[in-house]
């Protein structure tokens, strides 16, 4: 991926009416699911649901920022992607810290609520994934949207598995383990986005310096 983003290959930059319509749709989906899942997370006492709700919030902001910078020079699009990558990393660290705290004040979440909300969230995210599937290999700004959508779908499957684990074991450990795995996924995606954005910034800076000579 880094070789492609630092080379001369031109990647899709989001300048498409169809892509913008898809972004508006997933913004609405993610904003709605953030509110629903956050409330359910507090009601059920589930860290995995709260972590997934936070991912929905991050995605909503990511998609809005992506829309804002579409059409701008590559330098600004890459800076936006860099910001999104760093923010995703901060979210991952927050989830890790929050999960560690809840290990010390252990409470068993409600598995039934986790399972139902996890299934609804999975349906919402699979819809988003299908809408964005053909745009997954764009520049860092576009690719960050795809990675966030993919994370959501994986996270929802994990929440459903956690719900089954909580129900079967009668403990909160499956929920906490899944929250930790999701945090690790946030951090890995953050690294991918930051690496591609940094590569694009380096390439664009070198291009501008070469043009100025």
PLY file of the C-alpha trace (Angstrom):
ply
format ascii 1.0
element vertex 213
property float x
property float y
property float z
element edge 212
property int vertex1
property int vertex2
end_header
0.00 0.00 0.00
2.77 2.44 0.89
4.48 1.93 -2.46
1.30 2.74 -4.32
0.55 5.85 -2.32
4.05 7.20 -2.78
4.22 6.47 -6.48
2.75 8.21 -9.48
-0.44 6.14 -9.55
-3.51 8.38 -9.38
-6.04 7.12 -6.85
-9.74 7.92 -6.68
-10.10 11.24 -4.84
-13.84 11.19 -4.12
-14.90 13.56 -6.92
-18.02 11.62 -7.81
-21.67 12.49 -7.25
-22.41 8.81 -6.56
-19.66 8.66 -3.94
-20.96 11.79 -2.21
-24.47 10.33 -2.10
-23.06 7.16 -0.56
-21.23 9.22 2.06
-24.38 11.14 3.00
-26.20 7.83 3.43
-23.55 6.32 5.69
-23.31 9.56 7.72
-27.02 9.24 8.50
-26.67 5.52 9.29
-23.67 5.98 11.57
-25.02 9.03 13.40
-28.26 7.22 14.20
-26.50 4.06 15.34
-24.09 6.00 17.57
-26.99 7.40 19.60
-28.84 4.08 19.72
-25.84 1.95 20.62
-24.41 4.35 23.20
-27.73 4.34 25.05
-27.92 0.57 24.84
-24.33 0.25 26.07
-25.09 2.21 29.23
-28.37 0.38 29.75
-26.75 -3.05 29.36
-23.50 -2.12 31.09
-21.53 -3.34 28.07
-18.05 -2.03 27.28
-18.13 -3.70 23.86
-21.33 -1.83 22.93
-19.86 1.46 24.17
-16.66 0.84 22.21
-18.67 0.11 19.07
-20.82 3.22 19.65
-17.64 5.29 19.87
-16.55 3.82 16.55
-19.89 4.94 15.05
-19.22 8.48 16.32
-15.71 8.44 14.88
-17.05 7.23 11.56
-19.68 9.97 11.44
-16.99 12.61 11.95
-14.68 10.87 9.48
-17.29 10.80 6.73
-18.23 14.44 7.32
-14.57 15.51 7.12
-14.11 13.40 4.00
-17.01 15.21 2.33
-15.60 18.59 3.37
-12.17 18.09 1.80
-13.29 16.39 -1.44
-12.09 18.50 -4.35
-9.33 20.17 -2.34
-5.64 19.72 -3.29
-4.01 16.42 -2.33
-2.05 18.17 0.43
-5.24 19.08 2.29
-6.89 15.72 1.67
-3.84 13.94 3.07
-3.75 16.22 6.10
-7.42 15.41 6.75
-6.66 11.69 6.48
-3.73 12.11 8.87
-6.00 13.82 11.39
-8.56 11.02 11.05
-5.89 8.38 11.54
-4.57 10.02 14.69
-8.10 10.44 16.04
-8.82 6.76 15.42
-5.65 5.91 17.32
-6.76 8.08 20.25
-10.12 6.26 20.27
-8.31 2.93 20.43
-6.24 4.07 23.40
-9.36 5.36 25.17
-11.13 2.04 24.72
-8.08 0.16 26.04
-7.93 2.39 29.12
-11.66 2.17 29.73
-11.59 -1.60 29.39
-8.69 -1.87 31.84
-10.66 0.21 34.33
-13.73 -2.00 34.05
-11.62 -5.08 34.72
-11.12 -3.63 38.19
-14.82 -2.84 38.74
-16.26 -5.90 37.07
-19.96 -6.04 36.35
-21.77 -8.51 34.11
-23.44 -6.82 31.10
-26.86 -7.84 29.78
-26.16 -10.37 27.05
-29.64 -10.13 25.49
-29.33 -6.38 24.88
-25.81 -6.81 23.55
-26.96 -9.45 21.07
-29.99 -7.55 19.76
-28.18 -4.22 19.39
-25.13 -5.91 17.91
-27.30 -7.53 15.24
-28.99 -4.20 14.38
-25.61 -2.48 14.18
-24.24 -5.24 11.97
-27.16 -4.77 9.55
-26.50 -1.01 9.44
-22.79 -1.47 8.86
-23.13 -4.13 6.17
-25.34 -1.63 4.33
-22.57 0.98 4.63
-19.93 -1.51 3.49
-21.93 -2.39 0.38
-22.41 1.30 -0.43
-18.66 1.98 -0.16
-17.23 -1.30 -1.46
-16.18 -0.07 -4.90
-14.44 2.98 -3.41
-12.15 1.06 -1.02
-8.91 1.66 -2.96
-8.91 5.46 -3.20
-6.49 7.99 -1.75
-5.87 8.15 2.00
-8.92 10.36 2.52
-11.22 7.91 0.71
-9.52 4.78 2.04
-9.97 5.93 5.64
-13.74 5.81 5.08
-13.55 2.22 3.86
-11.36 1.12 6.77
-13.76 2.64 9.30
-16.74 0.91 7.68
-14.91 -2.41 7.63
-14.00 -1.96 11.30
-17.64 -1.40 12.15
-18.80 -4.64 10.53
-16.02 -6.64 12.22
-16.79 -4.94 15.52
-20.48 -5.82 15.32
-19.71 -9.48 14.69
-17.40 -9.35 17.69
-20.12 -7.80 19.88
-22.53 -10.60 18.93
-19.87 -13.18 19.82
-19.25 -11.35 23.10
-22.96 -11.46 23.90
-22.93 -15.22 23.43
-19.85 -15.51 25.62
-21.37 -13.38 28.40
-24.58 -15.45 28.28
-22.72 -18.76 28.37
-20.16 -17.84 31.04
-22.17 -15.49 33.23
-19.14 -13.19 33.43
-18.09 -9.90 31.81
-14.80 -11.26 30.49
-15.98 -12.02 26.93
-17.29 -8.43 26.69
-14.01 -6.97 27.96
-11.90 -9.19 25.70
-13.91 -8.12 22.63
-13.59 -4.45 23.62
-9.82 -4.93 23.82
-9.71 -6.61 20.40
-11.75 -3.77 18.90
-9.35 -1.23 20.42
-6.45 -3.08 18.79
-8.29 -2.96 15.45
-8.72 0.82 15.84
-4.99 1.20 16.45
-4.04 -0.97 13.45
-6.37 0.96 11.13
-4.98 4.21 12.55
-1.47 3.06 11.63
-2.55 2.17 8.07
-4.27 5.53 7.51
-1.42 7.56 9.02
1.17 5.66 6.97
-0.66 6.22 3.68
-1.40 9.88 4.48
2.24 10.49 5.46
3.37 8.88 2.21
1.02 11.10 0.19
2.20 14.21 2.04
5.85 13.34 1.38
5.15 12.65 -2.28
3.16 15.87 -2.73
5.80 17.98 -0.96
8.53 16.52 -3.18
6.36 17.17 -6.24
5.82 20.82 -5.26
9.53 21.34 -4.58
10.38 19.81 -7.94
7.84 22.07 -9.69
9.25 25.14 -7.94
12.78 24.50 -9.21
0 1
1 2
2 3
3 4
4 5
5 6
6 7
7 8
8 9
9 10
10 11
11 12
12 13
13 14
14 15
15 16
16 17
17 18
18 19
19 20
20 21
21 22
22 23
23 24
24 25
25 26
26 27
27 28
28 29
29 30
30 31
31 32
32 33
33 34
34 35
35 36
36 37
37 38
38 39
39 40
40 41
41 42
42 43
43 44
44 45
45 46
46 47
47 48
48 49
49 50
50 51
51 52
52 53
53 54
54 55
55 56
56 57
57 58
58 59
59 60
60 61
61 62
62 63
63 64
64 65
65 66
66 67
67 68
68 69
69 70
70 71
71 72
72 73
73 74
74 75
75 76
76 77
77 78
78 79
79 80
80 81
81 82
82 83
83 84
84 85
85 86
86 87
87 88
88 89
89 90
90 91
91 92
92 93
93 94
94 95
95 96
96 97
97 98
98 99
99 100
100 101
101 102
102 103
103 104
104 105
105 106
106 107
107 108
108 109
109 110
110 111
111 112
112 113
113 114
114 115
115 116
116 117
117 118
118 119
119 120
120 121
121 122
122 123
123 124
124 125
125 126
126 127
127 128
128 129
129 130
130 131
131 132
132 133
133 134
134 135
135 136
136 137
137 138
138 139
139 140
140 141
141 142
142 143
143 144
144 145
145 146
146 147
147 148
148 149
149 150
150 151
151 152
152 153
153 154
154 155
155 156
156 157
157 158
158 159
159 160
160 161
161 162
162 163
163 164
164 165
165 166
166 167
167 168
168 169
169 170
170 171
171 172
172 173
173 174
174 175
175 176
176 177
177 178
178 179
179 180
180 181
181 182
182 183
183 184
184 185
185 186
186 187
187 188
188 189
189 190
190 191
191 192
192 193
193 194
194 195
195 196
196 197
197 198
198 199
199 200
200 201
201 202
202 203
203 204
204 205
205 206
206 207
207 208
208 209
209 210
210 211
211 212
